Amino acid sequence: MTVASNIKQTLASLKGVESTLRIYSVQSRNEEEKKVYKKELQTVESVIKDIEDRLKTVEFEEPQYKGK
């Protein structure tokens, strides 16, 4: 498995986590839980952005990985 493939797989997993956190934050009735879910959602969104930036760098430096 290539570095780009690993990055894409990690990104897909994180987007799944992001989705789950969104659902939990909306469905929760406890305000404290909602705050925790939203805080962690912001953390995951930040990590996703960093990984997307890293993927762009890898694809730029190694064009053979682009679009695969």
C-alpha positions as a Markdown table, in Angstrom:
| # | Residue | x | y | z |
|---|---|---|---|---|
| 1 | Met | 0.0 | 0.0 | 0.0 |
| 2 | Thr | 1.4 | 3.4 | -1.0 |
| 3 | Val | 1.7 | 6.4 | 1.3 |
| 4 | Ala | -1.1 | 8.2 | -0.7 |
| 5 | Ser | -3.4 | 5.1 | -0.3 |
| 6 | Asn | -2.8 | 5.2 | 3.4 |
| 7 | Ile | -3.5 | 8.9 | 3.6 |
| 8 | Lys | -6.7 | 8.4 | 1.6 |
| 9 | Gln | -7.8 | 5.5 | 3.8 |
| 10 | Thr | -7.2 | 7.5 | 6.9 |
| 11 | Leu | -9.1 | 10.5 | 5.5 |
| 12 | Ala | -12.1 | 8.3 | 4.7 |
| 13 | Ser | -12.0 | 6.9 | 8.3 |
| 14 | Leu | -11.9 | 10.4 | 9.7 |
| 15 | Lys | -14.8 | 11.5 | 7.6 |
| 16 | Gly | -16.8 | 8.6 | 9.0 |
| 17 | Val | -15.9 | 9.7 | 12.5 |
| 18 | Glu | -16.8 | 13.3 | 11.7 |
| 19 | Ser | -20.2 | 12.1 | 10.4 |
| 20 | Thr | -20.8 | 10.1 | 13.6 |
| 21 | Leu | -19.9 | 13.0 | 15.8 |
| 22 | Arg | -22.3 | 15.3 | 13.9 |
| 23 | Ile | -25.1 | 12.8 | 14.4 |
| 24 | Tyr | -24.4 | 12.4 | 18.1 |
| 25 | Ser | -24.2 | 16.1 | 18.6 |
| 26 | Val | -27.6 | 16.6 | 17.0 |
| 27 | Gln | -29.3 | 13.6 | 18.7 |
| 28 | Ser | -28.0 | 14.2 | 22.2 |
| 29 | Arg | -30.4 | 15.7 | 24.7 |
| 30 | Asn | -27.8 | 16.5 | 27.3 |
| 31 | Glu | -26.2 | 19.9 | 26.7 |
| 32 | Glu | -22.9 | 18.9 | 28.3 |
| 33 | Glu | -22.6 | 15.9 | 25.8 |
| 34 | Lys | -23.5 | 18.2 | 22.9 |
| 35 | Lys | -20.6 | 20.6 | 23.9 |
| 36 | Val | -18.2 | 17.6 | 24.1 |
| 37 | Tyr | -19.3 | 16.3 | 20.7 |
| 38 | Lys | -19.1 | 19.7 | 19.1 |
| 39 | Lys | -15.6 | 20.3 | 20.6 |
| 40 | Glu | -14.3 | 17.0 | 19.3 |
| 41 | Leu | -16.0 | 17.6 | 16.0 |
| 42 | Gln | -13.9 | 20.8 | 15.6 |
| 43 | Thr | -10.8 | 18.8 | 16.4 |
| 44 | Val | -11.6 | 16.1 | 13.8 |
| 45 | Glu | -12.4 | 18.8 | 11.2 |
| 46 | Ser | -9.0 | 20.4 | 11.9 |
| 47 | Val | -7.2 | 17.0 | 11.5 |
| 48 | Ile | -9.1 | 16.3 | 8.3 |
| 49 | Lys | -8.0 | 19.7 | 6.8 |
| 50 | Asp | -4.4 | 18.9 | 7.8 |
| 51 | Ile | -4.5 | 15.5 | 6.2 |
| 52 | Glu | -6.2 | 16.9 | 3.0 |
| 53 | Asp | -3.4 | 19.4 | 2.8 |
| 54 | Arg | -0.8 | 16.6 | 3.2 |
| 55 | Leu | -2.5 | 14.6 | 0.5 |
| 56 | Lys | -2.3 | 17.5 | -1.9 |
| 57 | Thr | 1.4 | 17.8 | -1.1 |
| 58 | Val | 2.0 | 14.1 | -1.8 |
| 59 | Glu | 0.0 | 14.2 | -5.0 |
| 60 | Phe | 2.0 | 17.3 | -6.2 |
| 61 | Glu | 5.4 | 15.8 | -5.3 |
| 62 | Glu | 4.5 | 12.3 | -6.6 |
| 63 | Pro | 2.1 | 12.8 | -9.6 |
| 64 | Gln | 1.6 | 9.1 | -10.1 |
| 65 | Tyr | -0.5 | 9.0 | -7.0 |
| 66 | Lys | -2.9 | 11.7 | -8.1 |
| 67 | Gly | -6.5 | 10.7 | -8.6 |
| 68 | Lys | -6.0 | 7.0 | -7.6 |
